Amino acid sequence: MEKKSVFELLFKISFILICTAFVTGIAVLYALLIGKIHYIGLIITIGVLLFLLYIFKLFQLFKNKKARVIFFSIAPLTLGLASIQPIYQGYKSQLATVDSEVNIYEYMPFSNNSKVATLSEGSSLAIKDDLPKIDGATALYPLYSAIVQATYPQKEYDPYDSEVIVTTTPTAYTNLFQGKVDMIFAAAPSISQLNRAKGLGLDLKLTPIGREAFVFFVNRKNKIDGLSSEQVKGIYSGEITNWEEVGGEKDTIRAFQRPEDSGSQSALQSFMGEKKIMEAPTEDIASGMGGIINEVAQYKNFKNAIGYTFRFYSTEMVQNNKIKLLEIDGVAPTKENIRNNRYPISAEIYIITAGTENSNVKKLIDWVLSPQGQQLVEKAGYVPVEK
């Protein structure tokens, strides 16, 4: 072969190799940025196969029957193996979850077509200036958004950048501790949050303003409709590991948990009492260019799963018809059963402060506890502290 031909051949191979590597690298980078790390293996496999396909064509190897058989046998097998993880992750993403995305803007105060509850008459409290800065749990945003709409001046309160924001329970407590907000709407603090407040010299004041049911749920196809309190404790302590042990099918129980310091995880810890909670199952979650972190598995509703949340969030905000809330000790988690104290696992809803100097905070708390404020708590879908 002439030197020129060899040079041209090497140039073509090098050029295609560089182009393939560049395109594959861009695709891998994009997968990382959007958190689809499980596609990386498939992307690299496709890049390698495309490069090999070009080499086979360049050297006319497909004219050889044996070479054709080898390539078209190995290529589909390799693609199939590389596709297993993306297919599995795609399946999991389709599973019902009580942590489905909720459109927070549907509950923004003073917004068009808002789902926020309203009073039938004007509010007896109208705060015109020095507005208390509020944060809180996602599940409680519809409640304090309704309170804001009743008592604050009308304007736009962006849920992520205004005097009234919504984050998560752990972030809300952090914002309160750092003095970024005057008050938060959340479940009771965890032991670590209490210790953190104590370490910062903060005096947390918890004012109960309503009650809510702490609920457990399973896939709607699960034959189990209810559990006893002791059975739930047995599941989350790791003593009960198969649905067959509580009258269900012979299938291993996947008992998912929430992140530490979240409102529902604190509620589980309170419910479990002295019984130690087993270690939570974890999943690797892609976090873009920041790498991979271990995070407590969210409520993926596998057919053998059990998870927990608060009643209003699951029934009103998410409205997922592929899960069912379990009766506990033979009692369904309805508003009426929370009100009459029949449902055994209820949780207080609190306004929490940490020594704010805003004088309107006390006025607002007093109003929420007034008959008019408690009426709004009821209308927002929660159970008032006053019967």
Sine and cosine of phi, psi and omega as CSV:
sin_phi,cos_phi,sin_psi,cos_psi,sin_omega,cos_omega
0.00,0.00,0.71,-0.71,-0.02,-1.00
-0.92,0.39,0.44,-0.90,-0.01,-1.00
-0.86,0.51,-0.63,0.78,-0.01,-1.00
-0.89,0.45,-0.67,0.75,-0.01,-1.00
-0.91,0.40,-0.64,0.76,0.03,-1.00
-0.89,0.45,-0.68,0.74,0.01,-1.00
-0.89,0.46,-0.70,0.72,0.01,-1.00
-0.89,0.46,-0.63,0.77,0.00,-1.00
-0.91,0.42,-0.72,0.69,0.03,-1.00
-0.90,0.43,-0.58,0.81,0.02,-1.00
-0.90,0.43,-0.70,0.72,0.00,-1.00
-0.89,0.46,-0.71,0.70,-0.01,-1.00
-0.89,0.45,-0.70,0.71,-0.01,-1.00
-0.90,0.44,-0.67,0.74,-0.03,-1.00
-0.89,0.45,-0.73,0.68,0.00,-1.00
-0.91,0.41,-0.62,0.78,0.01,-1.00
-0.89,0.46,-0.69,0.72,0.01,-1.00
-0.91,0.42,-0.70,0.72,0.00,-1.00
-0.89,0.46,-0.70,0.72,0.00,-1.00
-0.89,0.45,-0.70,0.72,0.01,-1.00
-0.89,0.45,-0.63,0.78,-0.01,-1.00
-0.91,0.42,-0.76,0.65,-0.01,-1.00
-0.90,0.43,-0.67,0.74,0.03,-1.00
-0.89,0.46,-0.67,0.75,0.02,-1.00
-0.89,0.46,-0.67,0.74,0.04,-1.00
-0.89,0.46,-0.67,0.74,0.00,-1.00
-0.91,0.42,-0.65,0.76,0.04,-1.00
-0.90,0.44,-0.69,0.72,0.02,-1.00
-0.88,0.48,-0.67,0.74,0.01,-1.00
-0.90,0.43,-0.66,0.76,0.02,-1.00
-0.88,0.48,-0.63,0.78,0.04,-1.00
-0.91,0.42,-0.68,0.74,-0.06,-1.00
-0.90,0.43,-0.58,0.81,-0.03,-1.00
-1.00,-0.09,0.14,0.99,0.07,-1.00
0.97,0.26,0.42,0.91,0.00,-1.00
-0.96,-0.29,0.81,0.59,-0.08,-1.00
-0.88,0.47,-0.43,0.90,-0.02,-1.00
-0.94,0.35,-0.14,0.99,0.04,-1.00
-1.00,-0.02,-0.16,0.99,-0.13,-0.99
-0.88,0.47,-0.70,0.71,0.01,-1.00
-0.86,0.51,-0.67,0.74,0.01,-1.00
-0.92,0.40,-0.64,0.77,0.01,-1.00
-0.88,0.47,-0.73,0.68,0.00,-1.00
-0.90,0.43,-0.64,0.76,0.02,-1.00
-0.88,0.47,-0.69,0.72,0.03,-1.00
-0.89,0.46,-0.67,0.74,0.02,-1.00
-0.87,0.49,-0.71,0.71,0.00,-1.00
-0.91,0.43,-0.68,0.73,-0.01,-1.00
-0.91,0.41,-0.62,0.79,0.05,-1.00
-0.90,0.43,-0.65,0.76,0.02,-1.00
-0.91,0.42,-0.69,0.73,0.03,-1.00
-0.90,0.43,-0.60,0.80,0.05,-1.00
-0.87,0.50,-0.68,0.74,0.03,-1.00
-0.90,0.44,-0.68,0.73,0.00,-1.00
-0.88,0.47,-0.69,0.73,0.01,-1.00
-0.88,0.48,-0.66,0.75,0.00,-1.00
-0.94,0.33,-0.63,0.78,-0.03,-1.00
-0.88,0.47,-0.66,0.75,-0.01,-1.00
-1.00,-0.08,0.16,0.99,0.06,-1.00
0.82,0.57,0.63,0.78,-0.03,-1.00
-0.96,0.27,-0.33,0.94,-0.01,-1.00
-0.94,0.33,-0.19,0.98,0.08,-1.00
-0.95,0.31,-0.33,0.94,0.02,-1.00
-1.00,0.01,0.86,-0.50,-0.08,-1.00
-0.85,0.52,-0.66,0.75,-0.03,-1.00
-0.90,0.45,-0.66,0.75,0.01,-1.00
-0.91,0.42,-0.64,0.77,0.02,-1.00
-0.88,0.47,-0.72,0.70,-0.02,-1.00
-0.88,0.48,-0.69,0.73,-0.02,-1.00
-0.89,0.46,-0.75,0.66,-0.06,-1.00
-0.90,0.43,-0.75,0.66,-0.10,-1.00
-0.99,0.16,-0.01,1.00,0.17,-0.99
-1.00,-0.08,-0.70,0.71,-0.06,-1.00
-0.97,0.26,-0.64,0.77,-0.08,-1.00
-0.86,0.52,-0.79,0.61,0.01,-1.00
-0.89,0.46,-0.61,0.79,0.01,-1.00
-0.90,0.44,-0.69,0.73,0.01,-1.00
-0.91,0.42,-0.69,0.73,0.04,-1.00
-0.89,0.46,-0.64,0.77,0.01,-1.00
-0.89,0.45,-0.70,0.72,0.02,-1.00
-0.91,0.42,-0.64,0.76,0.00,-1.00
-0.94,0.34,-0.34,0.94,-0.03,-1.00
-1.00,0.04,-0.18,0.98,-0.08,-1.00
-0.86,0.51,-0.75,0.66,-0.05,-1.00
-0.91,0.41,-0.73,0.69,0.06,-1.00
-0.86,0.50,-0.63,0.78,0.01,-1.00
-0.91,0.41,-0.68,0.74,0.01,-1.00
-0.90,0.44,-0.69,0.72,0.02,-1.00
-0.91,0.41,-0.59,0.81,0.06,-1.00
-0.91,0.42,-0.63,0.78,0.06,-1.00
-0.88,0.47,-0.71,0.70,-0.03,-1.00
-0.90,0.44,-0.58,0.82,-0.03,-1.00
-0.93,0.37,-0.35,0.94,0.02,-1.00
-1.00,0.04,-0.16,0.99,-0.02,-1.00
-0.94,0.33,0.57,-0.82,-0.01,-1.00
-0.88,0.47,0.65,-0.76,-0.01,-1.00
-0.58,-0.81,0.68,-0.73,0.02,-1.00
-0.98,0.19,-0.13,0.99,0.07,-1.00
-1.00,-0.08,0.40,0.91,0.04,-1.00
-0.83,0.55,0.45,-0.89,0.01,-1.00
-0.89,0.47,0.73,-0.68,0.06,-1.00
-0.94,-0.35,0.73,-0.69,0.02,-1.00
-0.98,0.20,0.99,-0.10,-0.06,-1.00
-0.86,0.51,-0.54,0.84,-0.06,-1.00
-0.90,0.44,-0.32,0.95,0.07,-1.00
-0.93,0.38,-0.30,0.95,-0.02,-1.00
-0.93,-0.38,0.20,0.98,-0.01,-1.00
-0.94,0.33,0.73,-0.68,-0.03,-1.00
-0.89,0.45,0.58,-0.82,0.06,-1.00
0.90,0.44,0.28,0.96,0.01,-1.00
-1.00,-0.03,0.37,-0.93,0.03,-1.00
-0.93,0.38,0.62,-0.78,0.01,-1.00
0.82,0.57,0.54,0.84,-0.02,-1.00
-0.93,0.36,0.56,-0.83,0.05,-1.00
-1.00,0.00,0.08,1.00,-0.08,-1.00
-0.93,0.37,0.68,-0.74,0.03,-1.00
-0.94,0.35,0.52,-0.86,-0.01,-1.00
-0.76,-0.65,0.41,-0.91,0.08,-1.00
-0.98,0.18,0.43,-0.91,0.03,-1.00
-0.99,0.13,-0.22,0.98,0.06,-1.00
-0.70,-0.72,0.16,-0.99,-0.01,-1.00
-0.91,0.42,0.49,-0.87,-0.01,-1.00
-0.96,0.28,0.58,-0.81,0.04,-1.00
-0.98,0.18,-0.15,0.99,0.06,-1.00
-0.87,-0.50,0.74,-0.67,0.07,-1.00
-0.71,-0.70,0.95,-0.30,0.03,-1.00
-1.00,-0.01,0.86,-0.50,-0.11,-0.99
-0.98,-0.20,-0.48,0.87,0.01,-1.00
-0.54,-0.84,0.07,-1.00,-0.06,-1.00
0.76,0.65,0.80,0.60,-0.07,-1.00
-0.92,0.40,0.78,-0.63,0.09,-1.00
-0.86,0.51,0.73,-0.68,0.05,-1.00
-0.99,0.12,0.77,-0.64,-0.14,-0.99
-0.84,-0.54,0.61,-0.79,0.16,-0.99
-0.67,-0.74,0.17,-0.99,0.03,-1.00
0.04,-1.00,0.00,-1.00,0.03,-1.00
-0.95,0.32,0.51,-0.86,0.02,-1.00
-0.82,0.57,-0.67,0.74,-0.06,-1.00
-0.91,0.42,-0.35,0.94,-0.03,-1.00
-0.97,-0.24,-0.01,1.00,-0.01,-1.00
-0.86,0.52,-0.67,0.74,0.03,-1.00
-0.85,0.53,-0.52,0.85,-0.01,-1.00
-0.96,0.29,-0.82,0.58,-0.06,-1.00
-0.97,0.24,-0.32,0.95,0.15,-0.99
-0.92,0.39,-0.64,0.76,0.05,-1.00
-0.90,0.43,-0.62,0.78,0.03,-1.00
-0.91,0.42,-0.67,0.74,0.03,-1.00
-0.90,0.44,-0.69,0.73,-0.01,-1.00
-0.89,0.45,-0.49,0.87,-0.01,-1.00
-0.99,0.15,-0.46,0.89,-0.19,-0.98
-0.85,-0.53,-0.28,0.96,-0.04,-1.00
-0.99,-0.11,0.34,-0.94,0.08,-1.00
-0.92,0.38,0.54,-0.84,-0.06,-1.00
-0.95,0.30,0.83,-0.55,0.10,-0.99
-0.15,-0.99,-0.07,-1.00,0.01,-1.00
-1.00,0.08,0.79,-0.61,0.07,-1.00
-0.88,-0.47,1.00,0.08,-0.01,-1.00
-0.87,0.49,0.77,-0.64,-0.08,-1.00
-0.91,0.42,-0.15,0.99,0.00,-1.00
-0.87,-0.49,-0.10,0.99,-0.03,-1.00
-0.37,-0.93,0.98,0.21,0.04,-1.00
-0.20,-0.98,-0.18,-0.98,0.08,-1.00
-0.94,0.33,-0.30,0.95,-0.04,-1.00
-0.81,-0.59,0.98,-0.22,-0.03,-1.00
-0.89,-0.45,0.18,-0.98,0.07,-1.00
-0.72,-0.70,0.77,-0.64,0.04,-1.00
-0.79,-0.62,-0.90,-0.43,0.10,-1.00
-0.66,-0.75,0.21,-0.98,-0.01,-1.00
-0.84,0.55,-0.76,0.65,0.00,-1.00
-0.87,0.49,-0.67,0.74,-0.01,-1.00
-0.93,0.37,-0.62,0.78,0.02,-1.00
-0.88,0.48,-0.69,0.73,0.05,-1.00
-0.89,0.45,-0.65,0.76,0.03,-1.00
-0.89,0.46,-0.70,0.71,0.03,-1.00
-0.88,0.47,-0.60,0.80,0.04,-1.00
-0.92,0.39,-0.72,0.70,-0.01,-1.00
-0.89,0.46,-0.55,0.83,-0.03,-1.00
-1.00,0.05,0.00,1.00,0.04,-1.00
0.97,0.24,0.28,0.96,0.01,-1.00
-0.98,0.22,-0.40,0.91,0.05,-1.00
-0.74,-0.68,0.34,-0.94,-0.02,-1.00
-1.00,0.02,-0.46,0.89,-0.10,-1.00
-0.39,-0.92,0.45,-0.89,0.08,-1.00
-0.74,-0.67,0.45,-0.89,0.09,-1.00
-0.95,-0.30,0.91,-0.43,-0.10,-0.99
-0.31,-0.95,0.09,-1.00,0.15,-0.99
-0.97,0.22,0.16,-0.99,-0.01,-1.00
-0.85,0.52,0.54,-0.84,-0.02,-1.00
-0.93,0.37,0.46,-0.89,0.09,-1.00
-0.97,0.24,0.15,-0.99,0.02,-1.00
-0.87,0.49,-0.66,0.75,-0.01,-1.00
-0.92,0.39,-0.57,0.82,0.04,-1.00
-0.94,0.35,-0.61,0.79,0.07,-1.00
-0.90,0.43,-0.67,0.74,0.02,-1.00
-0.91,0.41,-0.60,0.80,0.02,-1.00
-0.91,0.41,-0.69,0.73,0.03,-1.00
-0.88,0.48,-0.67,0.74,0.01,-1.00
-0.89,0.45,-0.67,0.75,0.02,-1.00
-0.90,0.45,-0.49,0.87,0.02,-1.00
-1.00,0.04,-0.02,1.00,0.00,-1.00
0.96,0.27,0.44,0.90,-0.03,-1.00
-0.99,-0.10,0.62,-0.79,0.04,-1.00
-0.96,-0.26,0.99,-0.14,-0.03,-1.00
-0.96,0.27,0.73,-0.69,0.08,-1.00
-0.90,-0.44,0.87,-0.49,-0.02,-1.00
-0.96,-0.27,0.88,-0.48,0.02,-1.00
-0.93,-0.36,0.94,-0.33,0.03,-1.00
-0.93,0.37,0.77,-0.64,-0.03,-1.00
-0.86,-0.51,-0.12,0.99,-0.01,-1.00
-0.05,-1.00,0.04,-1.00,0.01,-1.00
-0.74,-0.67,0.46,-0.89,-0.02,-1.00
-0.57,-0.82,0.45,-0.89,0.02,-1.00
-1.00,0.07,0.72,-0.70,0.16,-0.99
-1.00,-0.01,0.88,-0.48,-0.19,-0.98
-0.87,-0.50,0.45,-0.89,0.10,-1.00
-0.92,-0.40,0.58,-0.82,-0.05,-1.00
-0.68,-0.73,0.39,-0.92,0.05,-1.00
-0.67,-0.74,0.15,-0.99,0.11,-0.99
-0.86,0.51,0.64,-0.77,-0.04,-1.00
-0.86,0.51,-0.43,0.90,-0.01,-1.00
-0.98,0.18,-0.18,0.98,0.05,-1.00
-0.93,0.38,0.74,-0.67,-0.06,-1.00
-0.95,0.30,-0.24,0.97,0.01,-1.00
-0.97,0.24,0.80,-0.59,0.03,-1.00
-0.95,-0.31,-0.25,0.97,-0.03,-1.00
-0.31,-0.95,0.36,-0.93,0.04,-1.00
-0.67,-0.74,0.35,-0.93,0.14,-0.99
-1.00,0.09,0.32,-0.95,0.03,-1.00
-0.84,0.54,-0.65,0.76,-0.02,-1.00
-0.92,0.38,-0.57,0.82,0.05,-1.00
-0.92,0.40,-0.66,0.75,0.04,-1.00
-0.89,0.46,-0.69,0.72,0.03,-1.00
-0.89,0.46,-0.60,0.80,0.04,-1.00
-0.90,0.43,-0.62,0.78,0.02,-1.00
-0.91,0.40,-0.73,0.68,-0.08,-1.00
-0.99,0.14,-0.11,0.99,0.15,-0.99
-1.00,-0.10,-0.18,0.98,0.00,-1.00
1.00,-0.01,0.09,1.00,0.01,-1.00
-0.97,0.23,-0.54,0.84,0.06,-1.00
-0.94,-0.33,0.86,-0.51,-0.12,-0.99
-0.86,-0.52,-0.11,0.99,-0.04,-1.00
-0.73,-0.68,0.66,-0.75,-0.02,-1.00
-0.87,0.49,-0.43,0.90,0.01,-1.00
-0.87,0.49,-0.47,0.88,-0.02,-1.00
-0.95,0.32,-0.29,0.96,0.00,-1.00
-0.87,-0.50,0.38,0.93,0.08,-1.00
1.00,-0.08,0.16,0.99,-0.01,-1.00
-0.98,-0.19,-0.28,-0.96,0.03,-1.00
-0.96,0.29,0.31,-0.95,0.05,-1.00
-0.98,0.22,1.00,-0.07,-0.08,-1.00
-0.38,-0.92,0.69,-0.73,-0.01,-1.00
-0.89,0.45,0.68,-0.74,0.01,-1.00
-0.99,0.12,0.77,-0.64,0.12,-0.99
-0.97,-0.24,0.98,-0.18,-0.08,-1.00
-0.99,-0.13,1.00,-0.10,-0.05,-1.00
-0.98,0.18,0.49,-0.87,0.01,-1.00
-0.82,-0.58,0.13,-0.99,0.03,-1.00
-0.96,-0.27,0.23,-0.97,0.02,-1.00
-0.88,0.47,0.51,-0.86,0.06,-1.00
-0.83,0.56,0.63,-0.77,0.03,-1.00
0.97,0.24,-0.01,1.00,0.12,-0.99
-0.96,0.29,0.38,-0.92,-0.05,-1.00
-0.87,0.50,-0.68,0.74,-0.04,-1.00
-0.96,0.29,-0.52,0.85,0.05,-1.00
-0.93,0.36,-0.62,0.78,0.07,-1.00
-0.90,0.44,-0.60,0.80,0.04,-1.00
-0.91,0.41,-0.64,0.77,0.05,-1.00
-0.89,0.45,-0.70,0.72,0.00,-1.00
-0.87,0.49,-0.65,0.76,0.03,-1.00
-0.91,0.42,-0.68,0.74,0.00,-1.00
-0.90,0.44,-0.64,0.77,-0.06,-1.00
-0.94,0.33,-0.39,0.92,0.02,-1.00
0.88,0.47,-0.81,-0.58,-0.03,-1.00
-0.98,0.18,-0.20,0.98,-0.04,-1.00
-0.97,0.24,0.79,-0.61,-0.06,-1.00
-0.96,0.27,0.73,-0.68,0.04,-1.00
-0.98,0.19,0.71,-0.71,0.02,-1.00
-0.93,0.38,0.29,-0.96,0.01,-1.00
-0.91,0.42,0.68,-0.73,-0.07,-1.00
-0.97,0.24,0.58,-0.82,0.15,-0.99
-0.93,0.38,0.55,-0.83,-0.02,-1.00
-0.82,-0.58,0.33,-0.94,0.10,-1.00
-0.75,-0.66,0.48,-0.87,0.12,-0.99
-0.99,0.17,0.83,-0.56,-0.05,-1.00
-0.91,-0.41,0.80,-0.60,0.02,-1.00
-0.95,0.32,0.72,-0.69,0.02,-1.00
-0.83,-0.56,0.75,0.67,0.05,-1.00
0.89,0.45,-0.62,-0.78,-0.04,-1.00
-0.96,0.28,-0.19,0.98,0.00,-1.00
-0.96,0.29,-0.07,1.00,0.02,-1.00
0.99,-0.15,-0.27,-0.96,-0.06,-1.00
-0.93,-0.36,0.71,-0.70,0.04,-1.00
-0.84,-0.54,0.44,-0.90,0.11,-0.99
-1.00,0.04,0.84,-0.55,-0.03,-1.00
-0.75,-0.66,0.59,-0.81,0.00,-1.00
-0.86,0.52,0.71,-0.70,-0.07,-1.00
-0.88,0.48,0.70,-0.71,0.06,-1.00
-0.98,0.20,0.04,-1.00,-0.18,-0.98
-0.97,0.25,0.79,0.61,0.04,-1.00
-0.88,0.48,0.85,-0.53,-0.18,-0.98
-1.00,0.02,0.93,0.37,0.14,-0.99
-0.88,0.47,0.36,-0.93,-0.07,-1.00
-0.88,0.47,-0.37,0.93,-0.01,-1.00
-0.96,-0.29,0.28,0.96,-0.09,-1.00
-1.00,0.01,0.39,-0.92,0.21,-0.98
-0.68,-0.73,0.65,-0.76,0.02,-1.00
-0.62,-0.78,-0.06,-1.00,-0.04,-1.00
-0.52,-0.86,0.42,-0.91,0.00,-1.00
-0.25,-0.97,-0.34,-0.94,0.08,-1.00
-0.94,-0.33,0.55,-0.84,-0.13,-0.99
-0.80,0.60,-0.78,0.62,-0.09,-1.00
-0.88,0.47,-0.66,0.75,-0.03,-1.00
-0.87,0.49,-0.68,0.74,-0.06,-1.00
-0.98,0.21,-0.61,0.79,-0.10,-0.99
-1.00,0.00,-0.50,0.87,-0.08,-1.00
-0.96,-0.30,-0.67,0.75,-0.08,-1.00
-1.00,0.09,-0.69,0.72,-0.02,-1.00
-1.00,-0.04,-0.69,0.72,0.02,-1.00
0.81,0.59,0.81,0.59,-0.01,-1.00
-1.00,0.03,0.87,-0.49,-0.06,-1.00
-1.00,-0.02,0.14,0.99,0.02,-1.00
-0.98,-0.20,0.03,1.00,0.09,-1.00
-0.84,-0.54,0.28,-0.96,0.08,-1.00
-0.70,-0.72,0.62,-0.78,0.04,-1.00
-0.99,0.15,0.68,-0.73,-0.05,-1.00
-1.00,0.07,0.59,-0.81,0.24,-0.97
-0.94,0.33,0.62,-0.79,0.07,-1.00
-0.89,-0.45,0.82,-0.57,-0.07,-1.00
0.83,0.56,0.57,0.82,0.06,-1.00
0.99,0.16,0.16,0.99,-0.05,-1.00
-0.87,-0.50,0.77,-0.63,0.01,-1.00
-0.98,0.20,0.53,-0.85,-0.01,-1.00
-0.99,0.13,0.93,0.36,0.03,-1.00
-0.99,-0.17,0.28,-0.96,0.03,-1.00
-0.86,0.50,-0.64,0.77,-0.03,-1.00
-0.91,0.42,-0.64,0.77,0.00,-1.00
-0.95,0.30,-0.41,0.91,0.13,-0.99
-0.96,0.29,-0.68,0.73,-0.05,-1.00
-0.89,0.46,-0.68,0.74,-0.05,-1.00
-1.00,-0.02,0.17,0.99,0.07,-1.00
0.91,0.41,0.32,0.95,0.05,-1.00
-0.98,0.21,-0.62,0.78,0.02,-1.00
-0.94,0.33,0.79,-0.61,-0.21,-0.98
-0.98,0.20,-0.23,0.97,-0.08,-1.00
-0.83,-0.56,0.99,0.11,0.06,-1.00
-0.95,-0.31,0.45,-0.89,-0.02,-1.00
-0.81,-0.59,0.64,-0.77,0.05,-1.00
-0.97,0.26,0.58,-0.81,0.15,-0.99
-0.98,-0.18,0.76,-0.65,-0.11,-0.99
-0.86,-0.51,0.48,-0.88,0.38,-0.92
-0.99,-0.15,0.82,-0.57,-0.05,-1.00
-0.90,-0.44,0.74,-0.67,0.07,-1.00
-0.82,-0.57,0.27,-0.96,-0.03,-1.00
-0.65,-0.76,0.69,0.73,0.07,-1.00
1.00,0.00,0.53,0.85,0.02,-1.00
-0.90,0.43,0.50,-0.87,0.03,-1.00
-0.99,-0.14,0.02,1.00,0.01,-1.00
-0.96,0.28,0.91,-0.41,-0.07,-1.00
-0.92,0.39,-0.35,0.94,-0.01,-1.00
-0.97,0.23,-0.24,0.97,0.00,-1.00
-0.89,0.45,-0.75,0.66,0.01,-1.00
-0.88,0.47,-0.64,0.77,0.02,-1.00
-0.87,0.48,-0.66,0.75,-0.02,-1.00
-0.93,0.37,-0.68,0.74,0.02,-1.00
-0.89,0.45,-0.69,0.73,0.03,-1.00
-0.87,0.49,-0.62,0.78,0.00,-1.00
-0.93,0.38,-0.66,0.75,0.01,-1.00
-0.88,0.48,-0.54,0.84,0.00,-1.00
-0.99,0.10,-0.16,0.99,0.01,-1.00
-0.96,0.28,0.26,-0.97,0.04,-1.00
-0.81,0.59,-0.64,0.77,-0.02,-1.00
-0.93,0.37,-0.68,0.74,0.03,-1.00
-0.90,0.43,-0.66,0.75,0.02,-1.00
-0.93,0.37,-0.50,0.86,0.09,-1.00
-0.90,0.45,-0.63,0.78,0.01,-1.00
-0.94,0.33,-0.59,0.81,0.08,-1.00
-0.85,0.53,-0.69,0.73,0.03,-1.00
-0.89,0.45,-0.73,0.68,-0.03,-1.00
-0.91,0.42,-0.50,0.87,0.00,-1.00
-0.96,0.27,-0.17,0.99,0.08,-1.00
0.95,-0.31,0.14,0.99,-0.01,-1.00
-0.94,-0.35,0.13,-0.99,0.00,-1.00
-0.99,-0.16,0.85,-0.53,0.00,-1.00
-0.90,0.44,0.35,-0.94,0.10,-1.00
-0.97,0.25,-0.45,0.89,0.05,-1.00
-1.00,-0.07,0.83,-0.56,0.01,-1.00
-0.98,0.22,0.00,0.00,0.00,0.00
